[in-house]
Amino acid sequence: MPALITIEHARRQVRLQPDDTSLDVELDPLREIATALVIDYIKRPDHGWSESYDPAGSPYDSDFVIVTAAIAEVLVNLWRHRGDETADGPITARVQLMLERLRDPALA
C-alpha cells in the first residue's frame, strides 16, 4: 500500500531537517507501515486516496485530513519506539480517538 504522507512530511514529523535524506532508508518503509496500520484500523481498504490527493480540492475531504494526521502520529510512534519491544504499540488511545468516527463497525 503506498504511503499517504510524503517523505518530506514524514521528516518533519520525526523532527529531521527537511533536507536530511540520510535516514530516508529507515523512514520510508515506516510511512508505508503507518499508512497500512491506519487504513486497516478504519477498515477502508478501498479509500481512493493517494499521496498526491489534494484535500483542499473540491469537495473538501475532512476524512483524508484526519487519516493523514493519524498516519503521522503512528509514524512518530513507530520511529520513536523502533526496536523497543516494551512499547504499547503504534495505535495509541490518542490515534484511536482520532479515527473513532471513521472506523467501520465490526459485524458480529
C-alpha positions in Angstrom: 0.0 0.0 0.0 1.5 3.3 -1.0 2.1 5.8 1.8 -0.4 8.7 2.2 2.1 11.2 3.5 5.1 12.4 1.7 8.7 11.7 2.8 9.1 15.4 3.5 6.0 15.3 5.8 7.5 12.3 7.5 10.8 14.0 8.1 9.1 17.0 9.7 7.0 14.7 11.9 10.1 12.9 13.3 11.9 16.2 13.6 14.6 15.7 11.0 15.9 18.5 8.9 13.9 18.8 5.7 17.0 18.3 3.5 18.4 15.4 5.6 17.9 12.4 3.5 20.4 10.2 5.4 17.6 8.3 7.3 15.1 8.0 4.4 16.0 4.4 4.0 14.7 3.7 7.5 11.9 6.3 7.4 10.3 5.4 4.0 9.1 1.9 5.0 7.7 3.3 8.2 5.5 5.7 6.1 4.0 2.7 4.4 3.6 0.7 7.6 1.9 3.6 9.3 -0.4 4.1 6.4 -1.3 0.4 6.3 -1.9 0.3 10.0 -4.3 3.2 9.9 -6.2 2.1 6.8 -6.5 -1.4 8.3 -7.7 0.1 11.6 -10.5 2.1 9.9 -11.3 -0.9 7.7 -11.4 1.1 4.5 -9.0 -0.6 2.0 -10.8 1.0 -0.9 -10.4 4.5 0.3 -9.4 6.1 -3.0 -6.8 8.4 -1.6 -3.2 8.8 -2.7 -0.1 10.8 -1.6 -0.9 13.3 -4.3 -4.5 13.7 -3.1 -5.4 17.4 -2.7 -7.5 17.8 0.4 -8.1 21.5 -0.4 -9.7 20.5 -3.7 -13.4 20.3 -4.3 -15.1 18.9 -2.3 -13.0 19.2 0.9 -12.4 15.8 2.4 -12.1 16.1 6.2 -11.7 12.3 6.4 -8.4 12.5 4.5 -7.1 15.2 6.7 -7.9 13.2 9.8 -6.4 10.0 8.4 -3.2 11.7 7.4 -2.9 13.2 10.9 -3.4 9.8 12.4 -0.8 8.3 10.0 1.7 11.0 11.1 1.0 10.1 14.7 1.5 6.4 14.1 4.7 7.2 12.1 6.1 9.1 15.1 5.2 6.2 17.4 6.9 3.7 15.1 10.0 6.0 14.8 10.3 6.7 18.5 9.9 3.1 19.6 11.7 1.2 16.8 13.4 -1.8 18.3 11.6 -1.3 21.7 9.6 -4.4 22.5 8.1 -2.8 25.6 6.2 -0.1 23.8 2.4 -0.2 23.8 2.2 -0.2 20.0 1.7 2.4 17.4 -2.1 2.6 17.5 -2.3 4.5 20.8 -5.5 5.7 22.5 -4.9 9.1 21.0 -4.9 7.7 17.5 -8.0 5.6 18.2 -9.8 8.7 19.3 -8.8 10.5 16.2 -10.1 7.7 14.0 -13.2 6.6 16.0 -15.8 8.2 13.8 -14.1 6.9 10.6 -13.9 3.3 11.7 -16.4 0.9 10.2 -18.1 -1.0 13.0 -17.4 -4.7 13.3 -20.1 -7.2 12.4 -20.9 -9.9 14.8 
